[in-house]
Amino acid sequence: MGETAEIDRANGREIMISIQKLNITFGTNHVLRDFNLTLYKGENIVVLGKSGSGKSVLIKCIIGLLKADSGKIEVLGQSIPELNSSELDHIRMKTGFLFQSNALYDSMTVRENLEFPLRRHGIKKSKSEVDFLVHEALTNVGLPNTENMMPAELSGGMKKRIALARTLILKPEIILYDEPTTGLDPITGKEISNLMIDVQQKYNTSSIIISHDIYCVKLVANRIVLLIDGKCYAEGTYNELKSSLDQKVKSFFE
């Protein structure tokens, strides 16, 4: 099954992800209520919300780890709920996911961690081709010559960079970031935020970034979606939302 990004006729931009009227409930907790979001080619969207507001649930729905009760999710023109496992794997090859915990394998070297997505998706490359991809990915995150290190030898910021390198090795069109600066000191958090911008500019990636780190949000967001009470309560640029007179919106920027 091929992927063809839809073109938004109103502005002529490619739609990478389209979410319409998404609902998901856990017991009596209605996490998402008719939630809408459109991600365009080359854009960084930050979904900003309080803890427990449903941000991580949203991105798990996008990559098919969770199934919504109702609504539409299309990634690269494909309806996620309608895909079988092999079709979903194909979409996931084009959709990088940077976990909040980094999810590096402790028993593997940095190189082995980076090679894992290639093996997982059955991508056959020669040793020289794999060497090039590993070197390129590590160079792009500013950590060349770390191939033989173990995760236990890495600082928190280095682990985040290696996790991003592992995502980049498949050359994804879309990257989903789950709280990319959580647990990092302010200086390292700024470095990771700047790295996210570098990746966007170099690869023309389209990203959804889950965060409550306002400094990161200000740096990386082309557009911000406020997730309040399960809905897309407001959206706009950082400056537009920061100057809002709506108290619910203002509370995020005070």
ABEGO torsion letter per residue (X at the ends): XBBBBBBBAAAGBBBABBBBGBBBBBEABBABBGBBBBBBBGBBBBBBBBBGAGAAAAAAAAAGABBBABEBBBBGGBBAAABBAAAAAAAAAABBBBBAAGGBBAABBAAAAAAAAAAAAGBBBBAAAAAAAAAAAAAAAGBBGAAABBAAABBAAAAAAAAAAAAAAAGBABBBBBGAABGBBAAAAAAAAAAAAAAAAAAGBBBBBBBABAAAAAAABABBBBBBGGBBABBEBAAAAAABABAAAAAAAX
